[in-house]
Amino acid sequence: MSSGNTGEQGVRPVYLIEDDETVLRACAQALKLADLEVRTFGSAEKALVAFDEDPPAAVVSDVRLPGMSGLELLDVVWQRDCDVPVILITGHGDVSMAVQAMRAHAYDFIEKPFSDQRLLDVIAAAIRESRRRLHAVQRQQQAGTRLAHLSQRELEVARKVALGLPNKVVARELAISEKTVQAHRRNVMDKAGVSSAAELTRMLMIADPGFAAEPEASKS
């Protein structure tokens, strides 16, 4: 069942999944008082039905649920969208279960009884991390879109320029003239919307985090 709409565009709800109605209502009330959008569910299956239509900013789920367990839910959420943090709660937790949850990519694991502030603090930290990941993904997509406008040869020149190679070395390695390299550099800067080799390097590193690890060729 829903405990409210998503509010302004871009605001994503926190999913609360708990089969104990008393606990569910108490947690939902605490989140509402903290001005968080909330959707509550009595089972993992019901939450997953809503997942694609109204994706959550974070998921808080009891481990022990009728049907699909919280750990099973965690695995499904991770496969669907690994940027959505999942916080597991339980009244029957032990060290081995906590370890299993963290290995399964749970953001955090808390035991009942817990304070409202403890729950709110964990959710706030999870949402901050989710937003950081989402921002990083968006930056990577934007950088990739810009670089997609480059031809294969322009991309080759761009990568070598970003590695700090002078035009004459780029020309030698690609078996083209320096004038051609200069022309490609101008096209790269224009299409990518950057004004310096440093900006181009940052864009390539955002689009491809492994780019910085590439060996640099000789600059001589």
N, C-alpha and C positions, 0 to 999 in steps of 0.2 A: 504494500500500500504506500501511497505517496504522502509525505509530510510537508508538501509545499512544492511550488514550481521552482524553476531554475533562476527566476529573477531576470536581471538584465542579461543581455546577450554576452556570452563568454563566461558566465558564472556557472561552475559545475558543482553538483551536489556531492555531499559525503553520503555514501551508502552505509547504513547500519543493518547488519544481518544477525538476528538473534531470535531464538524460538521462545525465550522467556519474556512474556509481554511486559512484566514489571521492569525488568532490566532495560528492555527496548525503549519503553516510554521515558525512563529516567535519563538514559543516554541521549535520546532525541531532544529532550527538554534542555539538557545542558548545552548541546550544540546550538540550538535555536537561540538561547540566551547569549551565546557568543557570536550571534549574527552569521551563523553558517547555514547554508541550504542543506536540507536533510531529506533523504528518502529512506524509509524503513521497510524491511522485508523479514518475513518469518522463515524463509528458506533460501539457500544458495541458488536453487533453480529459478525462483522468482526474480532474484536480483539479476541473473544472467539474461533473462528475457528482456529486461530494461536496459541492459548494458550498452547496446549499440544505439538505441534510440536516444538515451539520455546518459552519456558516459560520465562516470564519476571522477571527482578530483582525488578521492581516496576511498578505500573500502575498509570498514571495520567489521570483522566477522568473528562470531564465536567459533571455536574449533569444533565443538560437538553440536551438530545440527541434524534434524531429521532428513534423511536422504543424503545428499552430497555433503561431505564434511567441509570444514573450513580449510583444511589442508588441500583437499581436492579442488575446492574453489580457487585457492591460491594458484594452483598449477594451471587452471583454465584461464584465469585473468592474466597470468604471466605470458601465456601463449598468445592471447588476444592483443594485449597492450602492456608491454613490460614497463611502461612509464607510469602506470597507475599503481601507487603504493598500497599494499595490503597490510593491515594491522590485525593480528589475531589475538583474541581474548579467550580465556577459559577459567573455569573454576576447578579444573582437574589437572592443571599443568604440572609438568615436572621438567627436569633438566633435559632429558632426552627428547621430549616433545618440542621444547624451545629450540634445541639444536636442529631438529628436523625441520622446523618452521623456517629458521634462518637460512638453512641450506636450500630450502625451496623458494628463496627470494622474498620472504616476508620482510616488510620494512621494520616491524617491531613486534614484540610479543609481550603482552601484559596479563597478569593474573587477577581474577576477581578475589576479594573486593578491591576496587581501585577508586581513587578520588576523581571527581569531575575534572579537577585541574590536571591530574596526570593524563587523563584521556585527551583533554584539549591540547595539552603541550605536545603530545605525540602526534596528534592529527595535524597541528599547525606545522610542525617540523616536516611531516610527510608531504604536506601540500607544497611547502617551499621547495622541497627537493623535486617534487613532480613538476612544478613550474620551471625550475632550473633545467630539468631534462627536456621539457617541451620546448623551451626557448632555444636550447642547443640544437634540437632536431630541426626547428624552423630555420635557424641560421644556416644549418648544413644544407637544407633544401633550397634556400634562397641562393646560396653560393653555387650549388650545383646547377640551378636554373641558369644563372648568368654564364657559367662556364660552358653550358651546353650549346651556347650560341657560337662557340669557337669551332673552327674546322680542326681536323686532326692535326694538320701541320702547325696551326696556330697554338694548339694545346701543347704540342711538343716544345715549341719555342717558349711558351709561357712557363712550363715546368722548369726548363733550363735557366731561364731568366730569374725565376723565383729562387733557384738554388744559388744565385749569385754569379753565374757565369757571364763574362763579357761577350759582346756581340761576335767578336772574332772567333772565340771558342765555340759558341753556339753554331756559327756558320760552318766551322770545320767539322764538328760532330754530326751535323745534319747534311753536310755536303751541299750547302747552298751559299750564296754570296752574302756579304755583310749587309748590302743594301736590301736584300730580300728579308734578312733577319730584322732590320730596322722597320721595314714595312709591316712585317708580321707583328712586331712589338706595338706599333701604333694601333693596328687593328685590335690586338688583344686588349690594350688599355681602354679603347673605345667601347668594345663590346662588353667587357667585364665591368665597365664603369668605375675603373680605378685610375689613379694618377701617378702611381709610383710602384717600383718593384716591391717595396715593403708591403704595400696594400695588396698587391697581387699574391705575395707569399702568404699573407694572412688568409686571403680568400681560399687559396688552394689547401691550406692546412685545415680550414673549417670544413670544406667540402670533402676532404680526404685526410682524416687525422693521422694516417700512416705516412703522409707525404713527408713530414719532417724527418722521418727515419731513413729516407732514401739516401744512399751514398752520394756525396757531392763529387762531381767529376773535376778534373784538373782545370784550374783557372788560367793556366799559362798559355 
